Amino acid sequence: MDVRIGVTYTAKEIDLELAEDADPAQLQADVDAAIAGDHLVLWLTDRKGRRVGVPTEKIAYVEIGTSEAARRIGFGG
């Protein structure tokens, strides 16, 4: 599953590829709780096991979608 997080005051985005078995509903609940003020940092773990922390006060938006590999069509490697 792909996650894209927009950060305030910068044009850059944080792109993460989470494990394929990640639950989109649980991820949305975690983001909602973090933005509601329950947490100061939203922590996510990518598919390689790396932890990424985003200060919740800097989150502009969050996009949750399927991975690029699941959408690829053709013979490219």
N, C-alpha and C positions, 0 to 999 in steps of 0.2 A: 504494500500500500504506500502511495506517495503522499507526503504532507508538505505543503508550502506555507511558510509563515512570513507575512509581511511585517517589517519592523518600522516603527515610526521614525521620521527624520532621516531616512536613508532610502535610496532607490533599490538597494540590494534586498534579496529575499533569502530565507533559509530553506533549502530543499533537503528533505530527508526521505530515505526509502526505508520504511519499516518492514518488519517480517510479514510475509504473505498471510499468516494466520492472525494478524492483528485485528482486533475488533473495532470497526469504525464507530459504533455506538459508544463503546467505552472510551475511546479517544475523544470523542465529542464531549462526553461527560467530564473527562479530565480537564479539557480546555475550558469548559463552562465554569467548573469549580475554581480553576486558577484565575480566570478573569473576574469572577465574582469576589475575589479577595481572600479566598481560603488559603492561597499559596502565594508567595512572592516570586517564585520561579516555576515555570512549566518545564519539567524534565521529561525528555523522550529518549528512547533507546532505539538506534537504527538497527538494520538487519545484521551488521557486523559487530554488534554489541557495544558500540560507542554511545556514551551518554551526552546529550546536548541539553543545555539549560538556557531558557529564554526568559528574561525578566518580564513578568506579566504586564507591567506598566508600559512596556515598549511594543506590545503586540498590536498591530494594526488590523490584521485579518489572518484567518487560517483556512486553507483549502485542503480538503481531504478527498483523495481519489484513488483509483486503481493504479497499479504499477505500470510503467511504460512497457515492460516485457509482456504483460498480458494484452496490450493493445497493438503490438507489432504485427505487421502483415508483410509477407514477402520473403525474399531469399537472403536478406542482409544478415550479417553476423553480429 
